[in-house]
Amino acid sequence: MEFLVPAILTIITAATPLLFAALGELITEKSGVLNLGVEGMMVMGAVVGFTMVNFTGSPTLAILSSMAAGAVFAGIFAILVLVFHASQVPTGLALTIFGVGLSALIGQSMIGVAYDGIPKLAIPGLSSIPVIGEIFFNHDFLVYLSIILVPVLMWFLNKTRAGLILRAVGDSHDAAHAMGYSVITIRFLATTFGGALAGLGGAYLSLAYSPLWVEQMTAGRGWIALALVVFASWRVGRVLLGAYLFGGISILQLHAQALGIGIPSQIMSMLPYLATIVVLVIISRDKSKIKLNSPASLGRAFHPSR
């Protein structure tokens, strides 16, 4: 138990930012938009949140500011691809490059600044249960929120009118437009919501996971989140499982070193990204399954005049 409990706790903290970002990207892609700028939105959320909490002392304002930063970046992307019909893939890549550079500029004065981190919310009665209470009921607010979002988004996509319209736009934007739905508005809202969740994932990194700011602290997590959506076959429940799986792989290097396993640290650091590549290669072999589960209009530009 001395090893198991800390291991599970670190897996949870490592998985939380991936879960936020992947859920946001899933909603975006369900509308038919492919946003490869997740990494840029996450790192902007991280730097804005950390800057805000150090100037105001309020983690609530910091979290809201991080979500706003991610939403603004996603909004810029949405305007470029939905209104001006820019190609989604290079625009998303440019968004990531811009976010990484701008965050480094904003965060120059924040390097070396300390923060105590978001306080934990121990659930009375449950958190005192041996082992189980420490694992499940003694986390900060964002961990609980990430778990709650999973059933909420499942209900939204499968049981609500708005969720069904969102899926309809992603599957056939022409048919949705013919039925009178505003494809551009729906996709804009879905994209900005996805950006807000990506910013929230970045906020978790700088406010809870490692309460400090360093340049490029997202370390490729945005790309892993993108892979998680494909890994999950665009299903919310599978995103949760995938996030915790990749979170476990991410912290494996730390526990391997603690146990004295003689594997070079560089190889252990490669594992999350190597696992991402392997998973994508395996999934890509079954193209029919990808076409069956992915939104049919994913990545396709919508031209209402045509």
N, C-alpha and C positions, 0 to 999 in steps of 0.2 A: 504493500500500500504506500510505503514511503516513496516509491518510484512511480506508481500508477497515478496517484492523484495529481502530482505536479505535471505529469505528462499530459493528462487529459485537460488540465487547466490551460496549458500552453497551446494545445491543439485548438481549444475554443477561441482563445485570443487571436491565434494566427488565422483562423477560418473566418472570423467576423468581418474584417474588411473585404475579403474575397466575396463573402455572401452578399453584402450590401451592393458592391459594384456589379456582380453577376446578375442579381435580381433587377437592378436598374437597366442593364443592357438587355435582359430578356424582354422587359416591357417595351423597350425601344425597338427591338427586332420584331416583336409581335405586331408592331404597327407597319412593318415593312422597311424600316430604316436601319442601315448598318453603320453604326458609329464606332470607328476604330480609335477614337480619341479618349477612351476610358482612362488610360494612363495619365494623360494630361489633366483631365478633370479631377482625378484622385489627388494628384500632387498639388493642384491648386487648392482643393479643399483642405489638404493638410497644412499648407502654409498660411492660408487665410484663417483657419481655425486657431492655429497656434499663435498667430499674431494677435487675433482678437482676444483670446483668453489672457494674454500677457498685458494687454492695454486696459481691459475692462475687468478682469478677474472673474468673469461669468462664463462658465462652461456652456450654459444654455445659449447665450449670444454667440459663442464660438461655434457651436454645432449648427445653429441657424445660418450663420455667416458662411460656413463651409458648404452647406447645401445650396445657398444662394450663389456662391462662386461656381459650383459645379453646374447649376442650372443656367447661369449666364453663359458659360462656355458652351454648353449644349445648345442654348438658344442661338448663339452665333453660328454654330455648325448647322442647325436646322434652317436658319435663314439662307445660308449659302447653298444648301443642297435642295431645299424645298421651294424656295422662291427664285433663286438664280440658277437652279438646276446644275450646280457644280457636281462633279463626280464624287460619290460618297467615300470611296476608298482613299484617294489622295487627300481629300479634305479632312478626313479623320486623322490621317497620319500627320498632316500639318498641324492639326489641333493639339496633338500630343507633343510635337516638337515645340510649339509655341508655349504650351502650358509648362513644360519642363524649364524652358528658358526664363519665362516670366516669374515662375515660382522661385528660381534661384536669385533673381534680382530683388524680389520682394523680401525674401527671407535672409538677406545678407546680415541685417542687424540682429536677427534672431538666433544665429549660430552661437552655441555656448550658453544660451539662456535656459534655465531650469524651470520645470513645472512639476507639481506634485502628482498630477494625473487626475482623471475624473474619479470621484469617490464611488466606492462600491455601495450597492443597495442590497443589504442582507435582508432577506424575507424573514420576518419574525416567526419563530417556531420552526420553520422548515430549514433555515440555514444552520441550525444547531444540531441537526441530525448527523451523526458520524458518517464521513466519507460522502454520502449522497448529498447532504446539505452543502458541503464545501464545493462539490462539483457542479451542482445544478442551481443552487439558490443563493450564491454569494458573488454576484457579478455586478458590473456597472450597468447603467441604464441601456447603453447601446447594445450590449449583448442580448438583453431581453428583447429589445426592439427588433433586432435582426431575426430572432426566432419567430416573434409574433408576425412579422411581415410575410412569412411563408404562407400560413393558412389564409391570411387576409388577401394576398395576391391570388392565391388559388381560387378563393371565393369570388374575387373580382372578375377574373378571366372566365370562369366557368358558370357563374350563377347570376351575374348582373347584366343588364342591357348594355351598359357602357363597355364592359369587358368583351361582350360578344361583338359589338360594333368595332372595337379595336382589332379584334382578331379578323373580322371580315375585311377591314381595310388592309391588313397585312396579307391576307390570302388573295384578294382580288380588288385592287383599288378602283379599277374601272367599274366593276359591278357596284361597289359601295358608293361611288360617285353617281352612278345612274339612279341609285335609290334615294339620292338627295343628301348624303352625308358629306361633310366638308373634309376631304381627305387630308388636305394640307394642315388644317387646324388640329385634327386628331393626331396626326404625326408630330406636329410641333409640340403639343402637350405631352405626348408619350416620350419624346426625345428629351424635353426639359426635365421631366420627372426622372428619367434614367440618369441624367446628369446630376440631379440633386442627390440621388442615392450614391452615385460615384463619389461626389464630394463628401458625403457622409462617411463613406468608407475611408477616404483620406483623412477626415477628421479623427476617426478612431485610431489611425496610426500615430498621429502626432499628439493626441490628447490622452490616449489610454494605453495603447500597445507599447509604444516607446515615447513617453511624454517629453519630446524634444523636437527640434527641427534640424535636419541635415538635408543637403541637396539630394534630389532624386531618391528620397527615402521610400518611395513606393516600390522601387527595385523590381519592376516588371510585373507587379501584381495586377495591373490593369490588363496586361496581355493574358495572364492566367485567367482572369475573370471572363475575358472574351472566349477563351477556350472552354471554360466551364459551361457556357450557354450551349455550345455544340455538344459537349460531353453529356449534358442533361437532356439532349434532344428537345430543347425548348420547353421543358416541363419544370414547373416551379419546385415541386418536391424533390426532383433529382438534383436541382441546383444546391439544395441544402446538403445532400449527401456528398456531392462533388466538392463543395467548399470545405467540408470537414475532412474529406480524403486528402485534398491537396494541402490543407492546413497541417495535417499530420505529417505529410511528406516534407513540408517546409521546416518543421521543427525537429525532424528526425536527426539532423546533423548535430543539434545541441545535445540531445540525449545520448547519441552515439559517442560523442566526445566525453561526456560525463561518465559513461560506462567503460571508457578506455578502449573502445574498439579501434583497431589500428587501420583506419581508412583515412587517407588524406582529406583535410577539411575542404579543399577545393572541389574534390569529387562530390562530397556531401552537399556542398552549396549548389552544385549543378542539378541535384535530384529533382527539385520542383519543376524546372524548365525542361529537363529531359523527360520527365513524366508527362508534361504537357504535350511535347512533340510526339511521344509514343502513342498517347491516347488519340491525338488528332489523326495520326497515320492509320491507326486501327479503325477509327470511325469512318475515315474517308474511303476505306475499301468498299464499304456498302453504300454506294451512292443512292440506291433506291430508297433505303431507309432514311437518308438525309432529306431527300425530296419529299418523302411522305410526312415527316415531322416538321420541317422548316416552313415558315411562312412563304407562300408561293411568290409573293411580290417583293421578297427581301432584296434590298439593294437596287430595285428598279425605280427609275425616276417617274414621277406622275406629271403628266401634261394635261390639265383639264380642258384645254382648247382643242385637243385632238380627239 
